[in-house]
Amino acid sequence: MAKLGFDPENLPVDSIGSGGAVPKAHLNPEWIKNRFSNPPVWKPEINAEPAFVHRDRWIPAAVLVPLVDRNDGLSLMLTQRALHMHDHPGQISFPGGRVDLTDSTRIETALREMEEEVGVDRSHVEILGTLPEYRTGSGYRVTPVVSIVTPPFDVHTNPDEVAEVFEVPFSFFMDGSNYQVRSAEFPNGAGKRTFYTVPYKNRFVWGATAGMLRNLYHFLKA
């Protein structure tokens, strides 16, 4: 958090998110597959964050949003970034990264990053679809790729990028009241910025990851 000059977890909560919960009957692979096959009219809540670093151009990237099909319901796989990473050290995020020149599509980027960071083979991953591009304050234009991941699978984390892999019940993120709004003054003259946070037990999701999850919530709730 040193680069930011503040710890988002210690900021006061401005307000609580609204919208209620996605019905539990909808939080299963078949219903979500059908939603991506027949998308509703909806609008993302967040398309872009105010920039807090200067970039000459937006850097294309993709993340995999892995919904793990467990016996007791869907869970969301997340990673905690290694502390020595240049961008967003220690933050909770999705497997993902910038587009490689060898990647034919953003989906290919997301699958490759999943294999490189977490070690889960793409044979366990079924792509459902993508969400609208999300532009981060750090200068990336990110395509979220939503997927179902079917166990059993092995996890082999890349310590150069990932400190830990864990899962959270997907239903927790699909309840609008679990989102909090907080604000902070960002560095490099970026000014005050408001963003979502989602605390879960000893985990703290915020920033772009929380923003993309908030958009997925709206997509499934519409």
C-alpha positions in Angstrom: 0.0 0.0 0.0 3.0 2.3 0.2 2.6 3.5 -3.4 -0.9 4.6 -2.7 -0.1 6.4 0.5 -3.2 4.9 2.3 -4.6 1.5 3.3 -8.1 1.2 1.8 -9.1 -1.3 4.5 -8.7 1.4 7.2 -10.7 4.1 5.3 -14.2 5.0 6.6 -17.2 3.5 4.8 -19.1 6.3 2.9 -22.1 4.1 2.1 -23.3 0.6 1.6 -24.1 -0.8 -1.9 -27.7 -1.2 -3.0 -29.7 -3.6 -5.2 -30.4 -6.7 -3.1 -29.3 -10.2 -3.9 -29.3 -12.2 -7.1 -31.8 -15.1 -6.4 -30.0 -18.2 -5.2 -31.8 -20.2 -7.8 -29.9 -18.3 -10.5 -26.5 -18.9 -9.0 -25.8 -22.2 -10.8 -23.9 -23.0 -14.0 -26.9 -23.6 -16.3 -28.7 -20.4 -15.4 -25.6 -18.3 -15.8 -24.7 -20.0 -19.1 -28.2 -19.1 -20.3 -27.8 -15.5 -19.2 -24.7 -15.2 -21.3 -26.4 -16.9 -24.2 -29.4 -14.5 -23.9 -28.1 -11.3 -22.3 -30.5 -8.8 -20.9 -30.5 -5.1 -21.5 -28.2 -3.8 -18.8 -25.6 -1.1 -18.1 -22.3 -1.5 -16.3 -22.0 0.6 -13.2 -18.3 1.3 -13.7 -16.6 1.5 -17.1 -13.5 3.4 -16.2 -11.6 4.6 -13.1 -10.0 8.0 -12.9 -6.3 7.6 -13.9 -3.7 7.9 -11.1 -0.7 7.1 -13.3 0.3 8.5 -16.6 0.3 6.1 -19.6 1.0 7.0 -23.2 -1.6 4.4 -24.2 -4.0 2.0 -22.6 -2.5 -1.4 -22.1 -4.8 -4.3 -23.2 -5.3 -7.0 -20.7 -7.7 -9.7 -19.7 -8.7 -11.6 -16.5 -10.4 -14.9 -15.9 -13.4 -14.8 -13.6 -13.3 -18.4 -12.4 -16.6 -19.7 -10.9 -15.8 -23.1 -9.4 -18.6 -25.7 -9.6 -18.4 -27.1 -6.1 -20.9 -29.6 -4.6 -22.2 -27.0 -2.2 -22.6 -24.3 -4.8 -20.5 -22.0 -6.9 -17.4 -20.4 -5.4 -15.2 -17.6 -6.9 -11.5 -18.3 -7.2 -9.3 -15.3 -6.4 -5.6 -14.7 -6.0 -3.5 -12.6 -3.8 -0.7 -10.9 -5.7 2.8 -11.3 -4.6 4.1 -8.4 -2.5 7.1 -7.7 -4.8 4.9 -7.2 -7.9 5.2 -3.7 -9.6 1.5 -3.2 -10.2 -1.0 -3.7 -7.3 1.3 -5.7 -4.9 -0.5 -7.7 -2.3 -4.0 -7.0 -3.7 -6.7 -9.6 -4.3 -7.4 -10.1 -8.0 -8.5 -12.4 -10.7 -5.9 -14.5 -12.6 -4.9 -12.3 -15.5 -2.6 -9.9 -17.1 -1.6 -7.9 -20.1 -2.2 -9.3 -23.6 0.8 -11.1 -25.1 1.7 -10.7 -28.8 1.0 -14.5 -29.2 -2.5 -14.3 -27.8 -5.1 -14.5 -30.6 -8.0 -13.3 -28.4 -8.6 -11.8 -24.9 -10.0 -15.2 -24.0 -6.7 -16.8 -24.9 -5.0 -14.2 -22.7 -7.2 -15.1 -19.7 -6.7 -18.9 -20.2 -3.0 -18.5 -20.5 -2.7 -16.3 -17.4 -4.8 -18.8 -15.4 -2.4 -21.6 -16.4 0.7 -19.5 -15.7 -0.4 -17.9 -12.4 -2.5 -20.7 -10.8 -1.6 -23.8 -12.7 -5.1 -24.8 -13.5 -5.2 -26.5 -16.9 -7.7 -24.9 -19.4 -9.3 -28.3 -20.0 -11.1 -27.7 -16.7 -12.4 -24.3 -17.9 -15.6 -23.6 -19.8 -15.8 -20.0 -21.1 -19.3 -18.5 -20.7 -18.7 -15.0 -22.1 -17.1 -11.6 -21.5 -18.2 -8.5 -19.7 -17.6 -5.0 -21.1 -14.1 -3.7 -21.0 -13.0 -2.1 -17.7 -10.4 0.7 -17.7 -8.3 0.8 -14.5 -6.7 3.8 -12.9 -3.3 2.2 -13.5 -3.8 2.4 -17.3 -5.1 -1.0 -18.3 -8.1 -1.8 -20.4 -9.3 -5.1 -19.1 -11.7 -7.7 -20.6 -13.3 -9.8 -17.8 -13.8 -13.4 -19.1 -16.3 -15.3 -17.1 -16.0 -19.1 -16.8 -17.0 -22.2 -15.0 -14.2 -24.3 -13.6 -14.9 -28.0 -13.0 -13.1 -29.9 -10.3 -11.1 -31.9 -9.6 -8.1 -29.9 -10.7 -4.6 -29.2 -9.4 -3.4 -25.7 -8.3 0.2 -24.8 -8.7 0.8 -21.2 -8.0 3.6 -19.2 -9.6 5.4 -17.5 -6.6 6.8 -14.8 -8.9 3.2 -13.5 -9.3 0.9 -15.1 -6.8 1.2 -15.4 -3.0 -2.0 -17.4 -2.5 -5.1 -18.8 -4.2 -8.4 -19.1 -2.3 -12.2 -19.4 -2.9 -15.2 -17.4 -1.6 -18.8 -18.3 -2.0 -20.0 -16.7 -5.2 -23.3 -15.8 -3.6 -21.5 -13.4 -1.2 -20.5 -11.2 -4.2 -23.9 -11.4 -5.7 -25.5 -9.6 -2.8 -25.4 -5.8 -3.4 -25.5 -5.0 0.3 -22.0 -6.7 0.8 -20.4 -3.9 -1.2 -19.1 -0.8 0.5 -18.2 2.6 -1.0 -15.0 4.3 0.3 -13.0 7.3 -0.8 -9.4 8.4 -0.7 -7.0 10.9 -2.1 -4.8 9.2 -4.7 -1.2 10.1 -5.5 0.3 12.0 -8.5 -2.4 14.6 -8.5 -5.1 12.2 -9.3 -7.3 13.7 -6.6 -10.1 12.1 -4.6 -11.5 8.8 -5.9 -14.4 6.8 -4.8 -14.4 3.0 -5.2 -16.1 -0.2 -4.0 -14.7 -2.5 -1.4 -15.9 -6.0 -0.4 -14.7 -7.3 3.0 -15.1 -11.1 3.5 -13.7 -12.5 6.8 -10.0 -11.8 6.7 -10.1 -10.9 3.0 -10.4 -7.5 1.5 -11.4 -7.0 -2.2 -11.3 -3.6 -3.6 -10.5 -1.4 -6.7 -10.8 -2.9 -10.2 -11.6 -6.5 -8.9 -14.5 -5.2 -6.8 -15.6 -3.0 -9.7 -15.7 -5.8 -12.2 -17.6 -8.0 -9.7 -20.1 -5.2 -9.2 -20.7 -5.2 -13.0 -21.1 -9.0 -13.0 -23.6 -8.6 -10.2 -25.6 -6.1 -12.3 -25.4 -8.4 -15.3 -26.9 -11.3 -13.4 -29.4 -9.2 -11.5 -30.8 -7.4 -14.5 
